[in-house]
Every structure is written in structure tokens, then in C-alpha cells.
Amino acid sequence: MTKFKLACVQVNAGNDMDDNIKVASDLARRARDAGAELVLFPENVSMMEWGRENILSKAMPEQTHRALAAFKALAIETGLWLHCGSLAIRLGDQAVANRSYVLDPQGMVAATYDKIHMFDVDLGQGESYRESATFAPGNKAVIATLPWGRLGLSICYDLRFPQLYRRLAQSGADFLTMPAAFTRTTGQAHWHILLRARAIETGCFVFAPAQCGEHAGGRQTYGHSLIVSPWGAVLGDGGEAPGILLAEVDTDQVSEARQKIPSLAHDRSFVDPVLVETMQK
């Protein structure tokens, strides 16, 4: 099986979990009706909350998480492979994981991944983020096995760390996913460029479902869910409004791109940089 259809779901999630679940689930059903076999949600699909205390108060343990239970039922109902974007999973009194789930059509968890890189930045004009104040970072790279190939998992800010994706590709990933709630500020500057670069560097398809619009606390996300080919071509752009982005994936394009540019096999070891001071007379 070399071809399949997938959909990236783009949403404008708020801080009402039940409403967010309904919106995402209805869009997944639309995607299934349009022929999608794999559906991917964005980061924080069930809750875009602002502030440590608010996030801690609404995060839930995996065993009792309402969104995870609803998405398992959705996978069974629709017969879809479902990537749940990411959910806020309560780990204890003071810690939360930003965790992805890949569900099979029987509603079973095929893989999980905890976001490794924390978004701790100051963007200027009062816009700053400190994910590490609330979230516990993961430390394991993960590849999920799908009927059509292998899917390397990541979340949002991970996108800025190319070494992760090279390791995923060299370990067998054919596709990469980056569910995101990218800020509008950074998205306008870097989103398309970074996603295309990760595809080109690895010879992988890239699936990047995204949040869009304005959320709690005045946070603005960029949207523009993207599907990118292994050669770096944009197969679809979700624009700025909620909806679904569909594309057919031809998995043969992975081997074709890597045969043309076999850089994954060309790594060479080298000595760490040495700073050479300029001699001044």
C-alpha cells in the first residue's frame, strides 16, 4: 500500500474542554467522510488555557482524561488512525506532561510521546512564555508504526531542534508530525521555512496540524497547518481559519527523495569547533 489520504485538523481551541472535544471530533468526522484514513489534531487540542494555576486545575491524569476517552471512542466510531495532537496530562500535584497519543482504529494507544523541548522565550513587546514552569519535559524520541509507514513524533517547539528529526529519520521514520500552537509572531517569520527544511533534511513527509486565532489570555496562534512532501513541496496549507486540510500521500516519494539526496547516510564524525583568536599587531 503506497498511497493513503490524511487530514490535518485546524482549530481555535478555548478553555472549555467539552466544547473543544466536540469541535475537533466533528472535524475528524468530516475528514473521514472526505476519505481520510489518518487524522491529526494540533497541540493542546482539548484545552488552550493560560497560566500555571489554570493549566494545573484542568489537566487530568491519563486514566481519567475526558479528551483521551472521547478520542478513543472517536477512533472506534470512525475507523480512523487518530493522532490526538497533544493533551495536558497531570503527573502529580505540581507537574503536567504535554503528551501526544496515536490511536489505532480499535481505540488502542499505539504510541505516546512527551514534548522534549520547552518553549521558554521572550519575544519582545511583553510577549513571553515559560513552559518549563508548568510542564515536565520528556526525554525519549518515539516512532509509531502505521499501516503505511513509520511516523516520527514531536510537538511544536521541537521543530527548532533538527537533530531530533535526523535521528528519527535515521531510525526509520518515513513521516514526521509537528502538532503545534505556534505563536503568530514566530509563525509569520519561521513556520513555513522550518517545516520545509525538516522535510528536505530528512526526506520525510511532514504533517503539521496547527491552532489558529486568539485564545485565553490574549495568546494568538498562527494557523497554516501544512503538509509537506519529502522534496519540500507544500501539498496543502490550512490558512488562518478552523477546518480540515486534506492530501494524498504517495509513500514512494520517500525513497525517491532519499535516492536523489542520500544525505542521511553521509554523516561523518568531526572534532568540536576550536575558537581561533585573531592575531592583532
C-alpha positions as CSV (number, residue, x, y, z in Angstrom):
1,M,0.0,0.0,0.0
2,T,1.8,3.1,-1.2
3,K,-0.9,5.7,-1.1
4,F,-3.2,7.0,1.6
5,K,-5.2,10.1,2.4
6,L,-4.6,12.1,5.6
7,A,-6.2,15.2,7.2
8,C,-4.7,17.8,9.5
9,V,-7.4,19.3,11.7
10,Q,-7.0,23.1,12.4
11,V,-8.9,24.5,15.4
12,N,-9.2,27.6,17.6
13,A,-9.4,25.9,20.9
14,G,-10.6,27.8,24.0
15,N,-10.6,26.8,27.7
16,D,-13.8,24.8,27.6
17,M,-12.7,21.2,27.2
18,D,-16.1,19.7,26.3
19,D,-16.6,22.3,23.5
20,N,-13.1,21.7,22.2
21,I,-13.6,18.0,22.1
22,K,-16.8,18.4,20.1
23,V,-15.3,20.8,17.6
24,A,-12.3,18.6,16.9
25,S,-14.4,15.4,16.7
26,D,-16.8,16.9,14.3
27,L,-13.9,18.0,12.0
28,A,-12.4,14.5,12.2
29,R,-15.8,13.0,11.1
30,R,-15.8,15.4,8.1
31,A,-12.3,14.3,7.2
32,R,-13.3,10.7,7.4
33,D,-16.3,11.4,5.1
34,A,-13.8,13.0,2.7
35,G,-11.8,9.8,2.5
36,A,-9.1,10.4,5.2
37,E,-7.6,7.3,6.8
38,L,-5.3,9.2,9.2
39,V,-6.4,12.3,11.0
40,L,-4.1,14.5,13.1
41,F,-5.1,17.1,15.7
42,P,-2.9,20.1,16.8
43,E,-1.1,20.7,20.1
44,N,-3.4,21.4,23.1
45,V,-6.4,20.4,21.0
46,S,-8.6,19.9,24.1
47,M,-7.6,23.0,26.1
48,M,-5.8,26.3,25.3
49,E,-5.6,27.7,28.8
50,W,-3.4,30.5,30.1
51,G,-1.3,30.5,33.4
52,R,0.2,27.8,35.5
53,E,-2.7,27.5,38.0
54,N,-5.3,27.4,35.3
55,I,-3.5,24.6,33.4
56,L,-2.9,22.6,36.6
57,S,-6.5,22.9,37.6
58,K,-7.8,21.5,34.3
59,A,-5.1,18.9,33.4
60,M,-6.2,15.4,34.1
61,P,-4.4,12.0,34.7
62,E,-4.2,9.8,31.7
63,Q,-6.5,7.2,33.2
64,T,-9.4,9.6,33.7
65,H,-8.7,12.2,30.9
66,R,-12.0,13.1,29.2
67,A,-10.5,14.0,25.9
68,L,-8.4,10.8,25.6
69,A,-11.6,8.8,26.4
70,A,-13.6,10.7,23.8
71,F,-10.9,10.4,21.1
72,K,-10.6,6.6,21.8
73,A,-14.3,6.4,21.2
74,L,-14.0,8.6,18.1
75,A,-11.3,6.3,16.6
76,I,-13.6,3.3,17.1
77,E,-16.6,5.1,15.7
78,T,-14.8,6.4,12.5
79,G,-12.3,3.6,11.9
80,L,-9.6,6.2,11.7
81,W,-6.0,6.2,12.8
82,L,-6.1,9.2,15.0
83,H,-3.2,11.4,16.2
84,C,-4.5,13.3,19.2
85,G,-2.2,16.3,18.8
86,S,-1.3,16.8,22.5
87,L,-3.1,16.7,25.8
88,A,-2.3,18.2,29.2
89,I,-1.7,15.1,31.3
90,R,-1.5,15.5,35.1
91,L,1.6,13.8,36.5
92,G,1.2,14.8,40.1
93,D,0.4,17.8,42.3
94,Q,2.8,20.2,40.5
95,A,3.6,18.7,37.1
96,V,2.0,18.3,33.7
97,A,3.1,16.4,30.6
98,N,2.4,17.8,27.1
99,R,1.7,14.4,25.6
100,S,0.8,13.1,22.2
101,Y,-1.2,9.9,21.6
102,V,-1.5,7.8,18.5
103,L,-4.7,5.7,18.4
104,D,-5.5,2.8,16.1
105,P,-9.0,2.2,14.7
106,Q,-9.8,0.0,17.7
107,G,-9.2,2.9,20.0
108,M,-6.0,1.4,21.4
109,V,-2.9,3.5,22.2
110,A,-0.3,2.7,19.5
111,A,2.3,5.2,20.8
112,T,2.8,8.2,23.2
113,Y,5.3,11.0,23.2
114,D,6.0,13.7,25.7
115,K,7.3,17.0,24.4
116,I,11.0,17.3,24.9
117,H,11.8,20.9,24.3
118,M,10.2,23.6,26.5
119,F,9.1,26.9,25.0
120,D,10.9,29.4,27.3
121,V,11.2,32.6,25.3
122,D,10.9,36.4,25.4
123,L,9.6,37.7,22.0
124,G,9.6,41.4,22.9
125,Q,6.7,43.8,23.5
126,G,5.6,41.9,26.6
127,E,5.1,38.6,24.8
128,S,6.9,35.8,26.8
129,Y,6.3,32.1,27.6
130,R,7.7,29.8,30.2
131,E,6.5,26.2,29.5
132,S,9.0,24.8,31.9
133,A,7.2,26.5,34.8
134,T,4.3,24.1,34.3
135,F,5.3,21.2,32.1
136,A,7.8,18.4,32.7
137,P,9.9,17.7,29.6
138,G,10.1,14.3,28.0
139,N,13.4,12.6,27.2
140,K,12.5,9.9,24.7
141,A,12.2,10.1,20.9
142,V,9.3,7.9,19.6
143,I,8.4,6.4,16.2
144,A,4.8,5.0,15.7
145,T,4.2,2.2,13.2
146,L,1.2,2.9,10.9
147,P,-0.1,0.7,8.1
148,W,1.6,3.0,5.5
149,G,5.0,3.5,7.2
150,R,6.6,4.9,10.4
151,L,5.6,8.2,12.0
152,G,8.2,10.2,14.0
153,L,6.6,12.2,16.8
154,S,7.3,15.7,18.0
155,I,5.4,18.7,19.3
156,C,5.6,22.4,18.3
157,Y,8.9,23.9,19.7
158,D,10.7,20.6,19.0
159,L,10.6,21.9,15.4
160,R,13.6,24.1,16.1
161,F,15.9,21.2,17.0
162,P,16.8,19.5,13.7
163,Q,18.9,16.8,15.4
164,L,15.7,15.2,16.7
165,Y,14.3,14.8,13.2
166,R,17.6,13.5,11.8
167,R,17.7,10.8,14.5
168,L,14.0,9.9,13.8
169,A,14.6,9.6,10.1
170,Q,17.8,7.6,10.5
171,S,15.9,5.3,12.9
172,G,13.3,4.5,10.2
173,A,10.7,7.3,10.2
174,D,9.0,8.0,6.8
175,F,6.7,10.7,8.1
176,L,7.2,13.4,10.8
177,T,4.4,15.1,12.7
178,M,4.6,18.5,14.4
179,P,1.2,19.3,16.1
180,A,1.6,23.0,17.1
181,A,0.2,26.1,18.7
182,F,2.8,28.3,17.1
183,T,2.6,31.9,18.1
184,R,1.6,34.3,15.4
185,T,4.8,36.3,15.9
186,T,7.1,33.3,15.3
187,G,4.8,31.6,12.8
188,Q,4.9,34.5,10.4
189,A,8.7,34.5,10.4
190,H,9.6,30.9,10.6
191,W,6.8,28.3,10.3
192,H,6.8,27.5,6.6
193,I,10.6,27.7,6.3
194,L,11.3,25.3,9.3
195,L,8.7,22.7,8.2
196,R,10.0,22.6,4.6
197,A,13.6,22.4,5.9
198,R,12.8,19.4,8.2
199,A,11.2,17.6,5.2
200,I,14.1,18.3,2.9
201,E,16.8,17.4,5.5
202,T,15.2,14.1,6.3
203,G,13.5,13.0,3.1
204,C,10.3,12.6,5.1
205,F,6.7,13.8,4.7
206,V,5.8,16.4,7.3
207,F,2.3,16.6,8.8
208,A,1.8,19.8,10.9
209,P,-1.7,20.4,12.3
210,A,-2.0,23.8,14.0
211,Q,-4.0,26.0,16.3
212,C,-5.3,29.3,14.9
213,G,-6.7,32.6,16.1
214,E,-6.9,34.2,19.5
215,H,-7.1,32.2,22.7
216,A,-7.4,32.6,26.5
217,G,-5.0,35.2,27.9
218,G,-4.9,37.0,24.5
219,R,-2.5,34.4,23.0
220,Q,-2.6,34.4,19.2
221,T,-1.6,31.4,17.1
222,Y,-0.6,31.3,13.5
223,G,-2.6,28.5,11.9
224,H,-1.4,27.5,8.4
225,S,-1.5,23.8,9.1
226,L,0.9,22.3,6.5
227,I,1.5,19.0,4.7
228,V,4.9,18.9,3.0
229,S,6.5,16.4,0.7
230,P,9.9,14.8,1.1
231,W,11.2,17.1,-1.6
232,G,10.0,20.2,0.3
233,A,6.9,20.9,-1.7
234,V,3.9,22.3,0.2
235,L,1.0,19.9,-0.6
236,G,-1.5,21.9,1.4
237,D,-1.8,25.0,3.6
238,G,-4.7,25.3,6.1
239,G,-4.8,29.1,6.1
240,E,-5.9,31.1,9.1
241,A,-9.4,29.6,9.9
242,P,-10.5,26.4,11.6
243,G,-11.1,23.5,9.2
244,I,-9.5,20.4,7.7
245,L,-6.6,20.1,5.3
246,L,-6.5,17.0,3.1
247,A,-3.8,15.5,1.0
248,E,-3.0,12.2,-0.6
249,V,0.4,10.8,0.3
250,D,2.4,8.6,-2.0
251,T,4.9,6.9,0.2
252,D,7.2,6.0,-2.7
253,Q,8.2,9.6,-2.7
254,V,10.2,9.0,0.5
255,S,12.6,6.5,-1.2
256,E,12.7,8.6,-4.3
257,A,13.8,11.8,-2.4
258,R,16.4,9.8,-0.4
259,Q,17.9,8.2,-3.5
260,K,18.4,11.6,-5.1
261,I,19.9,13.2,-1.9
262,P,21.2,10.3,0.3
263,S,22.5,12.7,3.0
264,L,21.1,10.6,5.9
265,A,23.8,8.1,5.0
266,H,26.6,10.7,4.7
267,D,27.2,11.7,8.3
268,R,30.9,12.0,9.3
269,S,32.4,12.5,12.7
270,F,34.3,15.6,13.4
271,V,36.2,17.4,16.2
272,D,34.2,20.0,18.1
273,P,34.9,23.6,17.0
274,V,38.0,25.3,18.2
275,L,37.9,29.1,18.6
276,V,40.9,30.6,16.8
277,E,41.7,34.1,18.1
278,T,42.7,36.7,15.5
279,M,46.3,37.9,16.0
280,Q,46.5,41.6,16.3
281,K,49.7,43.6,15.9
